[in-house]
Amino acid sequence: MQNSPQFEVGDLRRTKDCQARVDQLIAEVVDVMVTNGWDSLEVLEAAEVSLKKRWRSIEADPDPADEVSELSTRPIGDHHPAK
């Protein structure tokens, strides 16, 4: 799987492409952590906490370069995750 976007900003396939790559990376991280002795649920809970922290950090200090890209690629009706 590729490591960089295959579609232009605004192309709805870009979001799906990104989701597929993130899914693959998360699966790899979970596999590594489980192999090293953690329980799958522990790893997923830790990942959830980490992602929420990153989300709050970006909301508190957004990168102006992300605004156009984020708005252009977020699916309609997609909302921030519960905090």
C-alpha positions as CSV (number, residue, x, y, z in Angstrom):
1,M,0.0,0.0,0.0
2,Q,1.2,3.5,-0.8
3,N,2.4,6.0,1.8
4,S,1.3,9.2,0.1
5,P,-2.0,10.4,-1.2
6,Q,-3.0,9.1,-4.6
7,F,-5.8,11.6,-5.2
8,E,-6.0,15.4,-5.2
9,V,-7.5,17.4,-2.3
10,G,-11.3,17.4,-2.8
11,D,-11.5,14.0,-4.4
12,L,-13.7,11.8,-2.2
13,R,-11.5,8.8,-2.9
14,R,-8.7,10.6,-1.0
15,T,-10.4,10.1,2.3
16,K,-11.0,6.4,1.7
17,D,-7.4,6.0,0.6
18,C,-6.2,7.6,3.8
19,Q,-8.5,5.5,5.9
20,A,-7.3,2.3,4.3
21,R,-3.6,3.2,5.0
22,V,-4.4,4.3,8.6
23,D,-6.3,1.0,9.1
24,Q,-3.3,-0.9,7.9
25,L,-0.9,1.0,10.2
26,I,-3.1,0.5,13.2
27,A,-3.3,-3.3,12.5
28,E,0.5,-3.4,12.3
29,V,0.9,-1.5,15.6
30,V,-1.7,-3.7,17.4
31,D,0.1,-6.8,16.1
32,V,3.5,-5.6,17.3
33,M,2.2,-4.6,20.8
34,V,0.3,-7.9,21.2
35,T,3.5,-9.8,20.2
36,N,5.3,-7.9,22.9
37,G,2.8,-8.9,25.6
38,W,0.0,-6.5,25.7
39,D,-3.6,-7.5,25.3
40,S,-5.4,-6.3,22.2
41,L,-8.0,-4.3,24.2
42,E,-5.2,-2.6,26.1
43,V,-3.6,-1.5,22.9
44,L,-6.8,-0.3,21.4
45,E,-7.7,1.7,24.5
46,A,-4.2,3.3,24.5
47,A,-4.6,4.2,20.8
48,E,-8.0,5.7,21.5
49,V,-6.6,7.9,24.3
50,S,-3.6,8.9,22.2
51,L,-5.8,9.9,19.2
52,K,-8.1,11.9,21.5
53,K,-5.1,13.8,22.9
54,R,-3.9,14.5,19.3
55,W,-7.3,15.7,18.3
56,R,-7.5,18.1,21.3
57,S,-4.0,19.4,20.6
58,I,-4.9,20.1,16.9
59,E,-8.1,21.8,18.0
60,A,-6.3,24.0,20.5
61,D,-3.5,25.0,18.0
62,P,-4.6,24.2,14.5
63,D,-2.1,24.2,11.6
64,P,-3.4,26.7,9.0
65,A,-2.1,24.5,6.2
66,D,-4.4,21.7,7.4
67,E,-7.7,23.7,7.2
68,V,-8.2,23.6,3.5
69,S,-7.2,20.0,3.2
70,E,-9.3,18.9,6.2
71,L,-12.4,20.7,5.1
72,S,-12.1,19.5,1.5
73,T,-11.7,15.8,2.4
74,R,-14.0,15.3,5.4
75,P,-17.1,13.3,4.4
76,I,-20.4,15.1,4.7
77,G,-21.9,14.5,8.1
78,D,-18.6,13.4,9.6
79,H,-18.3,14.8,13.1
80,H,-15.6,15.1,15.7
81,P,-15.3,12.0,17.8
82,A,-16.8,12.0,21.3
83,K,-14.5,13.4,23.9
